[in-house]
Amino acid sequence: MKNKLIITSAAIVMTIACHRKHSPQKEFDKSLFRAYDHTAENLFTKNCEGPAVDKDARLFVVNYQQDGTIGLVQPDGKVELFLTLPGKSVGNSIRFTADGHMLVADFVEHNILEVDPATKAVSVYCHEDRFNQPNDLCISKKGVVYASDPNWQKQNGQIWKIGTDKKAVLLKENVGTANGICLSPDEKTLYVNESIQRKVIAYQLDSKGDITGEKTFTTFSDFGMDGMKCDNKGNLYISRYGKGTIAIFNADGRQIQEVELKGKDVSNITFGGKDGRTCFVTLQDRKCIEKFRTDIAGNR
């Protein structure tokens, strides 16, 4: 009886040890809307921003170790230097074109830069002297680029459209501090948030990608906002800067979920992973990336 008790106790200890060893990954696989660290802290600068995933599911984030760089984040969370932007350029947002080229919003030199991922050659995709500081980008299926363009000092901003001819067209001026920007899955709505004014505006778009109407999608009474993305069902994921959450709204403007993060200064979000259901989130106070699983895949 004594020997049986010893064996049973040992088995229990081994079971607990195995559970503790493997439970974090299992928990991440099964648990939704629960944030985990993807990288170590302090790998990026305070301008940790612009997460984007390419067609090969590789994750890129701007300002790795120093401003003006782009980091390549491996699936295990390790980060390596992908490239350093030329001159004084500093990236704020990354998006990928249909042919796999990387577009980078360069808020210092008033550029949208283009990077050939094979050669890492950097060129100017679009320059516009009237840019305040290109902040966030999204791209339509037709290759039309939309850019938010805040003026933080004056607390206002602009919205730009850049066609396949690589020329910038001013869609809207004298809006609030235009920051996060993204398209709905059907590309009939362009969402832009105004951080200081704490509003999200839904702009209706025509077949040419021009604005035909607008309405206030939602407002907040506290904290700021930064990057946004839509999932494939049209739910809008909003980075709540200062609050440390991702607020998820359905297309009718009703909040349906809020994901609490470890950091507070959440700057942007993107969808990735093999199934497109892992959300990667950049945190400027922790200078790292967190992640959580969602039930619906999103636009990378």
Secondary structure, DSSP 4 states (H G I P E B T S, - for coil): -HHHHHHHHHHHHHHHHHHHHHHHHHHHHH--S--EESS-TTSEEEEEEEEEE-TT--EEEEEESSTTEEEEEPTTS-EEEEEE-STT--EEEEEE-TTS-EEEEETTTTEEEEE-TTT--EEEEEE-TT-S----EEE-TTS-EEEEEEETTTTEEEEEEE-TT--EEEEEEEES-EEEEEE-TTSSEEEEEETTTTEEEEEEE-TTS-EEEEEEEEE-SSS----EEEBTTSPEEEEETTTTEEEEE-TTS-EEEEEE-S-S-EEEEEEESTTS-EEEEEETTTTEEEEEE-SS-B--
